[in-house]
């Protein structure tokens, strides 16, 4: 693999000593589990060609950079194509070009204007301990289940958690975003001492901000199994709900420890995620939600 990379020994994270080759090895192992979350989706990347001590930037379009695959331009009229990841080679080519993170849209090319999942991002404020976040995730899941839905859980490689709900792609982005906002408002009304819907550090002191804004069209979410472009090179790791109580911190994996996990992984922790799609018709009516642009 080192032969496929220029400067494989380049240190990309001085805090750990992780190199470009370390990142490539991780993605080579993760590709089997990661590609189903990437294929057919518009993707954005976060690049750090000189490592984390150099310029780190978010990029939505591969225009002007050779070595990346692009999406079909017809899928996003009026815009340059986004990045596309269909093979393990696509991911490794991105690493060669300084990519660390990969983010995706909530929809696929099969129905680009209609998302097939929505996401609730639990972002703890100052004073929130990890056990409180674990409990909050369970409360959110309980609320989803009351609505006839369920969510799949992933760590973010940082201090938060993501809950991803697979849905039938029957509704446009404004409708799905409006529904996700209604779910958040329900949680805030029910448990105002725990949850808040307003961003900003002052608003979330002692509470958990539930971010629904990633559910808008052309917004993106860090892909499951993506590395994170921050010191430590954590990983956004899919986990089971049974694993949640056993985790001793919100960010237990980096690209080295995640590699150890994947080496022994025989089943996808998200199990039937790709075979499950919930209809939003009933839940939308139950919450009387309105489209959000």
C-alpha positions, 0 to 999 in steps of 0.5 A: 500500500505504501507504494500507492502513496507519496510520502507515506511516512508523513506525520499528519497528527503530531499529537499521536504520531499517526502518519498518512500510511496509518490513515490509509491502512485504517481506511483500507480496513474500514472500506468494506463496512464504510462503502455502503454508507458512501455509494451513490451519495454526494460527498464532501471532504475535509482535507489537511494536505500538510497535516493537522498543523497546516491548513485544514479545509472543508471542500464540497466540489472536486473541481480543479483537483485531479484524482477524485471521482465526481458525481453526475453533474445532472444531479445538482443543477446549478452547482459543480458536482460533489465528490463520489466514493464508490470503491475502496480505491476512491477512498484511498485516492482521497487519502493520497490527496490529503483527505481525512474526513468524508461527509455525505448527503442524506439522499442517494442518486436514486432519489437525490431530492428525497432523503433516506435518513434523518439524523439527530446530533446530540451535542453536550453542553458544559457540565454534561457528563458522559453518563448523562449523554448516554441516558439522553441518547436512550431517552431520544430513542424512546421518543422515536419508538413512541412515534413508530421509529427507531434509530441507529447509534454512532459515536462522532469521534468527538464529544457527541453522539449521532442517532440516525433514522432510516426512512422511506424516501417519500418526502422532500428535504423541507418536509423531513427537516421540519419533522426532525425539528418537531421531534426535537421540539417534543423532546425540549418541551418534555424534558427542558431541563435536559435538552435545548434546541438553540445552538450556542454555548450559553444556551446549552450549559448543563443541557444537551443541544439536539441539532436537526439542521444537518437534515437540510438539502445540501447539508452533510453529516460525517459518514459512519467510520470516517476518521476525524480531522482533529488531534487524536484522529478519532473515528465516527464509529457505528455501535449497537445500543447494547454497547452504549452502556459499556462505553466509558467515554464518547470518543473511545476509538482512533484510527489505531484502536478502530483498526483493532475493532474492525480486524475482529468484526464479523458482523456490522453493528448496525445489522439490519439498518440497510434493510429497514426504512420507516415511513414518516406518514404517520409520525408526521401527522402525529406531530403535525410538523411543517416543512422547513426551508 
